[in-house]
């Protein structure tokens, strides 16, 4: 067992709980319909943010955008800006001609390359 890893995992779960409470509030207010429509402004202690990136949190929390700020634990949710990727349903500033985000476009390219 790694106490440091357990502590990191506990922090991530606390972040998830805080973010999901904020998402549910916005869903009840009909601001967003799902977590993929969410842009999250996450405030957390510096030592909590040291080992995780905004991109990792976007994937873990299944949200479109995360911005990180230093302070006490708090999450503010708004509707994500941009266009919706037809594959992952997350919102991005720009998509390719097939309405895919860069990550999904790469995955589709790789999948098609294996089948040719």
Buried (B, 14 or more C-beta within 10 A) or exposed (E): EEEEEEEBEEBBEEBBEBBBEBBEEBBEEEBBEEBBBBBBBBBBEEEBBEEBEEEEBBEBBBBBBBEBEEEEBEBBBBEBEBEBBEBBBBBBEEBEEEBBBEBBBEBBEEEEEEEE
